[in-house]
Amino acid sequence: MSNQRDVSNWSDISKSKPEADGSFKRRPSSFRETIQKGGKFAPEKGRYHLYVSYACPWATRTLIVRKLKGLEDFIDVTVVSPRMGEHGWPFANVDAFPGAGVDPLFGSQHVKDLYLRAKPDYEGRFTVPVLWDKQTSTIVNNESSEIIRIFNSAFNDQLPEDKASLDLYPESLRKEIDDINEWVYDTVNNGVYKSGFAVSQGAYEAAVKPLFESLDRLEKTLTGKDYLVGDRLTEADVRLFVTIIRFDPVYVGHFKCNIRTIRDGYPAIHLWLRKLYWNNAAFKETNHFDHIKTHYYWSHPSINPHRIVPVGPVPDILPL
């Protein structure tokens, strides 16, 4: 789909403007509908399509929950190339990176084409994940924290008991999950970006120090435990995992989050990470280090102008 309107201000990350103090502020997602019985978007098998990047932590949240809940046959997935350039995330017909696919619905060249198809006057970042409704040809939701809750419950009455009974946001733990999500998002999930995209020393230090204070706090929380909240896997683990799995391969070097590494500085977090990765296919099989490392080191020329992708760490993740 072609569009003559110049949207490069939104598609080209090199044109992003920091705040006056040099800090990075993430804009909220724009499409915030849900899937529910009796609503505009009903929970119907095969109706929805998920567009993701393996590189993106926010998108990978949705892939993990999709697999945990057994929704592979309900919601198809297309993966974009990790090399995000001036037009944003490209499909494989533009950049045939191994593991990337073409858009099976519209043959789009970039994710931005989907946004402009759904809303021609859209102004905002062209982000993944994108949960697309094939019936009404529009975006249902592009906020990962909401998509994982949709996946957690919307299709339960159509799933086998073992998948339907898996609840990543149980009523009895919701307050604790919400509380931990709030500070983990601000200082860890988004904290690595606030550190990496800062363009002043003050803004960088104002982000990186709280990041490591929160990692210290998480280390205490996870000492002697397999999960963040209670004694069961919850969305809090999913949301933290996608940042921690990228930490040593990318954030330590690329985003200057180098006070400590996970593997050498946080034994409890490191054990929690490796148990999830090696013992649960939903975490391991949705994780692709080649996409992750290529994306960050290739797509941010203001940070890494020569687009050299580091060889290490070796291995990307240590064995249990």
Stockholm file with secondary structure:
# STOCKHOLM 1.0

chainA/1-320         MSNQRDVSNWSDISKSKPEADGSFKRRPSSFRETIQKGGKFAPEKGRYHLYVSYACPWATRTLIVRKLKGLEDFIDVTVVSPRMGEHGWPFANVDAFPGAGVDPLFGSQHVKDLYLRAKPDYEGRFTVPVLWDKQTSTIVNNESSEIIRIFNSAFNDQLPEDKASLDLYPESLRKEIDDINEWVYDTVNNGVYKSGFAVSQGAYEAAVKPLFESLDRLEKTLTGKDYLVGDRLTEADVRLFVTIIRFDPVYVGHFKCNIRTIRDGYPAIHLWLRKLYWNNAAFKETNHFDHIKTHYYWSHPSINPHRIVPVGPVPDILPL
#=GR chainA/1-320 SS CCCCSCCHHHHCGGGCCCCTTSCCCCCCCSCBCCCCTTSSSCCCTTSEEEEECSSCHHHHHHHHHHHHTTCTTTEEEEECCSCCBTTBSBCTTTCCCTTCCCCTTTCCSBHHHHHHHHCTTCCSCCCSCEEEETTTTEEEECCHHHHHHHHHHTTGGGSCHHHHTCCSSCGGGHHHHHHHHHHHIIIIITHHHHHHTCCSHHHHHHHHHHHHHHHHHHHHHHTTCSSSSTTSCCHHHHHHHHHHHHIIIIITTTTCCCSCCHHHHCHHHHHHHHHHHHHCHHHHTTCCHHHHHHHHHHHCTTTCTTCCCCCCSSSSSCCC
#=GC SS_cons         CCCCSCCHHHHCGGGCCCCTTSCCCCCCCSCBCCCCTTSSSCCCTTSEEEEECSSCHHHHHHHHHHHHTTCTTTEEEEECCSCCBTTBSBCTTTCCCTTCCCCTTTCCSBHHHHHHHHCTTCCSCCCSCEEEETTTTEEEECCHHHHHHHHHHTTGGGSCHHHHTCCSSCGGGHHHHHHHHHHHIIIIITHHHHHHTCCSHHHHHHHHHHHHHHHHHHHHHHTTCSSSSTTSCCHHHHHHHHHHHHIIIIITTTTCCCSCCHHHHCHHHHHHHHHHHHHCHHHHTTCCHHHHHHHHHHHCTTTCTTCCCCCCSSSSSCCC
//
